Amino acid sequence: MSVLVLLTISPGIEADGTITQQLQQDNPSYAKWGQLAMEKTSSRYPDADIIDYLHRGREEQGNEITEKFKLWLQEDDREFGVFITIVFDSDTEKVHAITFEETTH
């Protein structure tokens, strides 16, 4: 009975033992946009593997939000970075622009 009470009282711990609240806290606000950046980069560079990921920051100007990422890719013997910028409307989440810029650093 005490275990049942503990599970009932503890928010975020489901009957199957998962910790949903912790997972929600570990999912940063930019995660959705990072996933989009990786998907678009994979489409643009289909023969490259994404080997590193960095969220470079967020800028807000009115209803327009800009999320910035840097992905590090490997294609055959070549390693290179790609800066990805995603601009979207904060209310509708409609994407206005996605830009890519390659870098060697």
C-alpha positions as CSV (number, residue, x, y, z in Angstrom):
1,M,0.0,0.0,0.0
2,S,2.8,2.5,0.8
3,V,4.3,1.9,-2.6
4,L,1.0,2.6,-4.3
5,V,0.6,5.8,-2.2
6,L,4.1,6.9,-3.1
7,L,3.4,6.4,-6.8
8,T,0.1,8.3,-6.5
9,I,1.7,11.2,-4.6
10,S,4.9,11.5,-6.6
11,P,4.1,13.6,-9.7
12,G,5.9,12.5,-12.8
13,I,6.3,8.9,-11.8
14,E,4.0,6.7,-13.8
15,A,2.7,3.3,-12.8
16,D,5.1,1.7,-15.3
17,G,8.1,3.4,-13.6
18,T,8.8,6.1,-16.2
19,I,9.6,9.6,-15.0
20,T,7.6,11.8,-17.4
21,Q,8.2,15.1,-15.6
22,Q,12.0,14.6,-15.7
23,L,11.8,13.8,-19.4
24,Q,9.8,17.0,-20.1
25,Q,12.4,19.1,-18.1
26,D,15.3,17.5,-20.0
27,N,13.7,18.4,-23.3
28,P,14.9,22.0,-24.0
29,S,12.7,24.4,-25.8
30,Y,15.0,24.3,-28.9
31,A,14.8,20.5,-29.2
32,K,12.1,20.6,-31.9
33,W,14.1,23.0,-33.9
34,G,17.3,21.1,-33.4
35,Q,15.6,18.0,-34.8
36,L,14.4,20.0,-37.8
37,A,18.0,21.3,-38.3
38,M,19.3,17.8,-38.3
39,E,16.6,16.5,-40.7
40,K,17.2,19.4,-43.2
41,T,20.9,18.9,-43.0
42,S,20.6,15.2,-43.6
43,S,18.5,16.0,-46.7
44,R,21.0,18.5,-47.9
45,Y,24.0,16.3,-47.2
46,P,22.7,12.8,-47.7
47,D,26.1,11.1,-47.8
48,A,27.4,12.8,-44.6
49,D,27.0,11.6,-41.0
50,I,26.2,14.1,-38.3
51,I,28.8,13.6,-35.7
52,D,28.3,16.6,-33.4
53,Y,25.5,19.0,-32.5
54,L,25.6,22.4,-30.8
55,H,22.7,24.8,-30.1
56,R,24.3,28.3,-30.5
57,G,21.5,30.3,-29.1
58,R,18.1,31.9,-29.7
59,E,17.3,35.5,-30.7
60,E,13.8,37.0,-30.4
61,Q,12.6,40.1,-32.2
62,G,8.9,40.7,-31.8
63,N,7.0,37.5,-32.9
64,E,10.0,36.3,-34.9
65,I,12.4,33.8,-33.3
66,T,15.8,32.7,-34.6
67,E,17.3,29.4,-33.4
68,K,21.0,28.9,-34.3
69,F,22.8,25.5,-34.5
70,K,26.1,24.2,-35.6
71,L,26.3,20.6,-36.8
72,W,29.6,18.8,-37.5
73,L,29.5,16.4,-40.4
74,Q,31.8,13.7,-41.8
75,E,31.6,12.7,-45.4
76,D,34.2,10.1,-46.5
77,D,37.6,11.7,-45.3
78,R,36.1,15.2,-45.1
79,E,34.9,16.8,-41.8
80,F,33.2,20.1,-41.9
81,G,30.7,22.2,-39.9
82,V,27.4,23.6,-41.0
83,F,25.8,26.6,-39.3
84,I,22.0,26.3,-39.6
85,T,19.7,29.2,-38.8
86,I,15.9,28.6,-38.5
87,V,13.6,31.7,-38.4
88,F,10.0,31.1,-37.4
89,D,6.9,32.8,-36.0
90,S,6.6,32.4,-32.2
91,D,2.8,32.2,-32.3
92,T,2.2,29.9,-35.2
93,E,5.6,28.2,-35.3
94,K,5.5,28.6,-39.1
95,V,9.1,28.5,-40.5
96,H,10.0,31.6,-42.4
97,A,13.6,30.6,-43.4
98,I,16.2,28.0,-43.0
99,T,19.8,28.9,-44.0
100,F,23.0,26.8,-44.2
101,E,26.6,28.0,-44.1
102,E,29.5,25.6,-44.3
103,T,32.6,26.2,-42.2
104,T,35.9,24.4,-41.7
105,H,36.0,25.5,-38.0
